[in-house]
Amino acid sequence: MERERHPISLPAVLADGVVRLDEHRLEDAAADLAGEDDEIRRRFDGGRPTTLAEAEDTIRRYQARRGAGWPEVTYALRLPDGTLIGGIEIRRPTAEAADVGYWVFPAFRGHGYAQRALELLCGTAAREIHGLAEISAHIEPDNGASLRAAEAVGFREAGQVIENGVRRLRLVRRL
């Protein structure tokens, strides 16, 4: 039996004047590589630097999934001038729940961009996705910046999960 899918339909662009969330473009691949560091590789199971071909394939996958109505949407995180500074994604494993993940390139950390992106995405998801009751983030306990960003927009600790052998805190924002 095929697993039930819970598609996500969100606006193509979300913006608040400080950050802009929109679709990744193939020309973002080089900036994506330039922004990748050991921290991003460690948190996202990379372990080694990504190649340009891999970055382009990932962007094509983001685009295809959005176009096919997958229960997952990945946005590029940009400054208003279009500079790529990271990304954020939302996945909907059930009708009532979604998960988010986000990353900010090293040169742009510490400016509140992750917090702003989370607020934009979660606020929009709460308004646009019928039946959604909660959004969760799974964050490693030593990732203080990510924990602070999530807590600043209303996420609260709700237990732990083990993913790929890694213990993460489960933080939840109830809608």
C-alpha positions in Angstrom: 0.0 0.0 0.0 1.3 3.4 -0.9 1.9 5.8 2.0 -0.6 8.6 2.1 0.9 11.9 0.9 0.1 15.3 2.4 1.0 17.9 -0.1 2.1 21.3 0.8 0.9 24.3 -1.2 2.5 27.6 -0.1 3.2 30.9 -1.9 6.2 30.9 -4.2 7.7 33.9 -2.3 7.6 34.9 1.3 9.3 38.1 2.4 9.4 40.5 5.4 11.7 43.2 4.1 14.8 41.7 5.8 14.7 38.1 4.3 13.1 36.6 1.3 12.2 33.0 0.8 11.8 31.8 -2.8 12.7 28.9 -5.1 16.3 27.8 -5.6 17.7 28.4 -9.1 20.4 26.3 -10.8 22.6 29.4 -10.7 22.5 29.2 -6.9 24.6 26.0 -6.9 28.0 27.9 -6.8 26.8 30.2 -3.9 25.5 27.1 -2.1 28.9 25.5 -2.3 30.7 28.7 -1.2 28.4 28.8 1.9 28.9 25.2 2.9 31.1 24.6 5.9 32.0 21.8 8.3 29.0 22.8 10.5 26.5 22.5 7.7 28.1 19.2 6.5 28.0 17.8 10.1 24.4 18.8 10.7 23.1 17.6 7.4 25.0 14.3 7.1 27.3 15.5 4.4 30.7 14.6 5.9 32.5 15.8 2.8 32.3 18.8 0.6 29.5 18.8 -2.0 30.4 18.9 -5.6 28.9 21.3 -8.1 27.1 18.5 -9.8 25.6 17.3 -6.5 24.5 20.9 -5.6 22.8 21.2 -9.0 21.1 17.8 -8.6 19.8 18.9 -5.2 18.4 22.1 -6.6 16.7 20.1 -9.4 15.2 17.8 -6.8 13.9 20.8 -4.8 12.3 22.2 -8.0 10.8 18.8 -9.1 9.3 18.1 -5.7 7.7 21.5 -5.5 6.3 21.1 -9.0 4.9 17.6 -8.3 3.1 18.5 -5.1 5.3 16.6 -2.7 4.7 16.9 1.0 7.9 18.9 1.1 8.9 22.5 0.1 12.4 23.9 0.2 13.0 27.6 0.0 16.2 29.5 -0.7 16.9 32.0 2.1 18.0 35.3 0.6 18.6 38.9 1.5 16.3 41.3 -0.3 18.9 42.0 -2.9 18.8 38.2 -3.9 22.0 37.1 -2.1 21.7 33.5 -1.1 22.4 33.1 2.6 20.9 29.6 3.4 17.7 27.7 3.1 14.7 26.4 5.0 12.4 23.5 4.3 9.1 22.2 5.6 8.0 18.5 5.3 4.5 17.2 6.1 4.6 13.6 7.2 1.0 13.6 8.4 -2.1 15.7 7.8 -1.7 17.3 11.3 2.0 17.8 11.6 5.0 19.3 9.7 8.7 19.4 10.4 11.1 22.2 9.5 14.9 22.3 8.9 17.0 25.4 8.2 20.6 26.5 7.7 22.4 29.8 7.4 25.8 30.2 5.7 28.7 31.1 8.1 29.1 34.7 6.9 25.5 35.5 7.7 25.1 33.7 11.1 24.2 35.7 14.2 22.0 38.3 12.5 18.6 36.7 13.2 18.0 35.5 9.7 17.1 31.9 10.7 14.6 33.3 13.2 13.0 35.6 10.6 12.8 32.7 8.1 11.2 30.4 10.6 8.6 33.0 11.6 7.7 33.6 7.9 7.5 29.9 7.0 5.6 28.8 10.2 3.2 31.7 10.2 2.4 31.1 6.5 2.0 27.4 7.0 -0.3 28.0 10.0 -2.6 30.2 7.7 -2.3 28.2 4.5 -2.2 24.5 5.4 -5.7 23.3 6.5 -5.6 20.9 9.4 -2.0 21.5 10.5 -1.9 21.5 14.3 1.9 21.6 15.0 5.3 22.1 13.4 8.4 20.5 14.9 12.1 21.0 14.6 14.7 18.3 15.5 17.8 20.0 16.7 21.0 18.6 18.2 21.5 19.7 21.8 24.8 21.4 21.1 23.3 23.6 18.3 22.6 26.6 20.6 22.0 29.1 17.8 19.4 26.9 16.1 17.7 26.2 19.5 17.5 29.9 20.2 16.0 30.7 16.8 13.3 28.1 17.2 12.5 29.1 20.8 12.3 32.8 19.8 9.4 32.0 17.5 7.4 29.8 19.9 8.9 26.3 19.6 9.1 24.5 23.0 11.0 21.3 23.9 8.8 18.2 23.7 11.1 15.3 24.0 13.9 13.7 22.0 14.3 11.7 18.8 17.0 9.5 17.5 17.6 10.1 13.7 20.4 8.2 11.9 21.9 7.4 15.3 22.0 11.0 16.4 20.1 12.3 19.4 18.1 15.4 18.7 15.8 17.5 20.8 12.2 17.7 19.5 10.9 21.2 19.7 7.2 21.9 18.8 5.3 25.0 17.9 1.6 24.3 18.3 -0.7 26.2 16.0 
